[in-house]
């Protein structure tokens, strides 16, 4: 080990590999290697990082995977040049906001195989992050601020305790791979259809019953969805209740229709009523007549062939959610939408 350090110190090297050396602390002399850009300390028994590592102000890659860290090292928040940080297979339970907020230049963050329950909103500071991995943790939720990470190309949240994903996920427009297998998801955010670069999606081992509206328009190459509770096409008797729309719904439909006409008075005045605008933002569009509506009137599915409709190799057929504005539309002839029975 000493030979490696001396070679870097006197040879003015920029990379130091101390992985698998059976060490339980970082050698003091490492802090004198101020030109280091890569430091590999994985596969050891390190329990903490010394404050002296602050001197490594050129460090771009740090691998602390498979050690004995119980806390996210505070010193990391002062190593601003860091681009790649690996902290997998430790015993970390908390990601401190004040530390994560100082890592604005991170491109890769790997926190796999820890015991992290939540991420702080300050994760939005990682504006350059491209790969985020928290496989096998105890995450119960993902903050809405994840949507600020618009350069993310890969997210791995496999094997956690997530029951939902934030709606803001659709803001990550560069996302190409999303792994959320083996969680407790009962739905995917509707905005996921806006991820126009998404190529790989793994949602296996969740509690999904169907996929979001217009899911079949995604440019996926691979979809893993086994082990869910997807609805099946089974004919059942049904009773259609009388359609009685509330005054709120009738007015909302009128305003939403008028808002489509850019020359209408409603369209021109709507921006002056932010509360109403926010309410109408939750509206949807009927899959049959394409008319707007505010509240879900009739939830349906249609069955999509991955091979035929999405040009994938898989022979699976999946249920995709569709929303209709009325029984009148549902009863029209020629469509392929099915009502969903509650059990």
ZIJOLIN-V644542 format. One record per helix or strand of 3 or more residues. SS is the DSSP state (a for helix, b for strand). FROM is the first residue (numbers start at 1). LEN is the number of residues. If there is no record, write none. Layout:
# ZIJOLIN-V644542
ss->{SS & SS}
from->{FROM & FROM}
len->{LEN & LEN}
This chain:
# ZIJOLIN-V644542
ss->{a & b & a & b & a & b & a & b & a & b & a & b & a & b & a & b & a & b & a & b & a & a & a & b & a & b & a}
from->{2 & 15 & 28 & 38 & 51 & 61 & 74 & 84 & 97 & 108 & 121 & 131 & 144 & 154 & 167 & 177 & 190 & 200 & 215 & 222 & 247 & 265 & 274 & 298 & 306 & 317 & 327}
len->{10 & 3 & 5 & 3 & 5 & 3 & 5 & 3 & 4 & 3 & 5 & 3 & 5 & 3 & 5 & 3 & 5 & 3 & 3 & 3 & 13 & 8 & 7 & 8 & 5 & 8 & 4}
